Amino acid sequence: MDVGFRRHVAGEAGVDSHPGHGGIDGRYDELTSLLTPHRRAPADALRLVADPAKI
């Protein structure tokens, strides 16, 4: 069983040890850097805003 998973199950792992925060797992950091350009909204993207009174 992975050490990080054991810490999570035991309630000892904090959010700062999550690989999504960077610097924890080199493979995760590499994947993030490769996907970052594809996560930007297109220049012509529109934002949809709902009127809560009509929901």
C-alpha positions in Angstrom: 0.0 0.0 0.0 1.3 3.5 -0.9 2.7 5.6 2.0 0.6 8.6 1.0 -2.5 6.5 0.8 -1.8 5.1 4.3 -1.4 8.6 5.7 -4.7 9.6 4.1 -6.6 6.6 5.5 -5.1 7.2 8.9 -6.2 10.9 8.8 -2.5 12.1 8.9 -2.3 13.6 5.4 -3.1 17.3 5.0 -4.1 19.1 1.9 -0.6 20.4 1.5 0.6 16.8 0.6 -1.8 16.5 -2.3 0.1 16.2 -5.6 -2.2 18.8 -7.1 -0.4 21.5 -5.1 2.8 21.0 -7.0 6.3 19.9 -6.0 5.0 16.6 -4.5 5.1 14.3 -7.5 7.3 15.0 -10.5 5.1 13.0 -12.9 2.0 14.9 -11.7 3.8 18.3 -12.2 4.9 17.3 -15.7 1.3 16.3 -16.6 0.1 19.6 -15.3 2.6 21.6 -17.3 1.6 19.7 -20.5 -2.1 20.2 -20.0 -2.0 23.9 -18.8 -2.1 25.4 -22.3 -5.2 23.3 -23.2 -7.1 24.5 -20.1 -7.2 28.2 -21.1 -10.6 29.5 -22.3 -10.6 30.4 -26.0 -10.4 34.2 -26.8 -13.9 34.2 -28.2 -15.5 32.2 -25.3 -18.8 33.5 -23.8 -19.7 33.4 -20.2 -23.2 32.1 -19.3 -24.8 33.8 -16.3 -28.0 32.6 -14.8 -30.7 34.7 -13.2 -31.3 33.1 -9.8 -34.8 34.5 -9.8 -35.7 32.5 -12.8 -34.3 29.2 -11.6 
